[in-house]
Each structure stands twice: as structure tokens, then as C-alpha cells.
Amino acid sequence: MPVWQDCDTVHAVTDGAPLLGRRERKKLATRHALSSATLQLAVERGLESVTIEDITDRADVSLRTFRNYFASKYEAICAFAADRARHIGASLLERPASEPLWDAIVNAVLQHYQEGAQALDPELMSAIKLVVSSPEIRGEYLKIDAEMQEALGAAIAERTGAVDPGADMGPQILAGAVTAATRVAIGRWFRADPPEPLLPLIELALRQLAGACSEPAVRGQQRSSP
């Protein structure tokens, strides 16, 4: 099976969005079709050789339609990750109010990687590795990280009842740390040889983040003890 045939499955199982109306579903389907077509062509020809006209031909839409959704082919190929980043904050707010904040954050993050990771077979992973080696793609992923941090930070502020989210840096600091830990885990996942499952790496990264936040204080107390 060609690697890109799994792409729509990945999109479908990891959107994490609430139920949409018919018009919204159609727009989302078009967005995913353009993203999948971009990945197909990038795997076949190399991303630098793919034009927007190639993508619109493959997806059977107009150039204007592409421009309505994406500013570039690099943005199109990252659409799946961008959609997931925007939904992580909503997932955090959907967690039970009685759940401790850290547990709720970890579970919200894992929710958005769990089924997607299961859908990525080794062949598709290898193809994506080739595509994301582009410097322009790395730039897009930096923007996605920023979106994830912003969404997660806003959700943390709301969940913790921050009086003035604009003045309180705590939620954004915590969201930035979680985003960075997730990025490190994904980087290790892509580089792993032999392949490793993604979710345990993300869980490990978040566990190490929690440990790093607590251990220095303990060591400091020990050093100040007589």
C-alpha cells in the first residue's frame, strides 16, 4: 500500500474536534485532501520539486481553493500537526475538574498523539522523515509549537482560574515546557533506529520534566542543610 493512503486515516482519528456541521466538515475534508496530496507528491518527487499547481491537480481543486486554505506547500504539509496543536487546549478543558492539573495536561497531550501514532506505520514514518528534513518545514513546525503553547497556556490559565492571564506568566511558562518536552520526544522518535513507539517517549519526556522541576529544589534544600 502506498504510504500516503494512511494519511486520511491519521487526520480522521486525531482531529479531536467537536462534531461539525456539513459545511465545516466539507472544508475540513478539503484541507485534509490538500495536505495529503502534498505529502503524496513530496514522497514521489521530493518536496522541493512539487509546485502548488501539482498539488491542486492531484487534489482536483482550483489554485484559488488552495490559497483559501494555505499560504505555501510547507504549510499544507504540516496541516495535520497544526490542527492537533490547536485542539490540545480544548482537550485540557474537557478533562474532569477533579483531575490534578499535571495529570490533566499529560492526558490531554497523550490523547492527541495516541491514535495518530498507531496509524503511522514504519513506511509512512520513513517518508515523513524525508519530508521534514526541509529547513522550510522546520520553520513551519516552530510556528506549530507556538500555536500549541498558546492554546495550552490559555487552557491552563482558564483551568486554574488565573485572574489576569495576560499578566500571569505561569500558564505560558508551563505550556512552553510541556511543548518543548513533547518536541524533544518526537525528535527522538523520528531518529530512533530501531523504531520506538511514540507514546512511551512522550510520557517519559513529561515525567522527566516533572522530575526536573522538583529535584533542583530538593537538592538546594539538601545543600543548605547543616
Residue pairs with C-beta under 8 A, 6 or more apart in sequence:
2 40
3 43
3 121
3 123
3 124
3 126
3 127
4 36
4 39
4 40
4 43
4 124
4 127
6 119
6 120
6 121
6 124
7 32
7 35
7 36
7 39
7 40
7 80
7 124
8 32
8 33
8 36
9 119
10 80
10 116
10 119
10 120
11 32
11 35
11 36
11 80
11 83
12 32
13 115
13 116
13 119
14 80
14 83
14 84
14 112
14 113
14 115
14 116
14 119
15 28
15 83
15 84
15 87
16 84
16 87
16 88
16 90
16 91
16 111
16 112
17 28
17 83
17 87
17 90
18 90
20 28
30 59
30 61
30 65
30 69
31 69
31 79
32 79
32 80
33 59
33 61
34 55
34 56
34 59
34 61
34 65
34 66
34 69
34 70
34 76
34 79
35 76
35 77
35 78
35 79
35 80
36 59
37 55
37 58
37 59
38 50
38 55
38 73
38 76
38 77
39 77
39 127
39 128
39 131
40 58
41 50
41 54
41 55
41 58
42 50
42 77
42 127
42 130
42 131
43 127
43 130
43 131
45 54
47 73
47 74
47 77
47 131
47 134
47 137
48 134
50 73
51 73
52 63
52 66
52 72
52 73
53 63
55 66
55 73
55 76
56 62
56 63
56 65
56 66
59 66
66 76
69 76
69 79
70 76
70 79
72 136
74 134
74 136
74 137
74 139
74 140
75 82
75 140
77 131
77 137
77 140
78 137
78 140
78 141
78 144
80 116
81 141
81 144
82 140
82 143
82 144
82 147
84 112
84 113
84 116
85 144
85 145
85 147
85 148
85 151
86 147
86 148
86 151
87 112
87 151
88 108
88 109
88 112
88 148
88 151
88 152
88 155
89 151
89 152
89 153
89 154
89 155
90 151
90 155
91 108
91 111
91 112
92 104
92 105
92 108
92 152
92 155
92 156
92 159
93 155
93 158
93 159
94 108
95 104
95 107
95 108
96 104
99 107
101 156
101 159
101 160
102 210
104 159
105 152
105 156
105 174
105 178
105 206
106 203
106 206
108 152
108 155
109 178
109 182
109 202
109 206
110 199
110 202
110 203
113 182
113 198
113 199
113 202
114 199
117 197
117 198
117 199
120 128
120 198
122 195
125 190
125 195
128 190
129 190
131 137
132 138
132 141
132 190
145 179
145 180
145 183
148 175
148 179
148 182
149 172
149 175
149 176
149 179
150 172
150 175
152 175
152 178
152 179
153 165
153 171
153 172
153 174
153 175
153 176
154 165
154 171
156 162
156 170
156 171
156 174
156 175
157 165
157 168
157 171
158 165
160 170
160 171
162 168
162 170
162 171
165 171
177 209
177 213
178 206
178 209
181 202
181 205
181 206
181 208
181 209
182 202
182 205
182 206
184 205
185 198
185 201
185 202
185 204
185 205
186 198
186 201
186 202
188 196
188 201
189 196
189 198
189 201
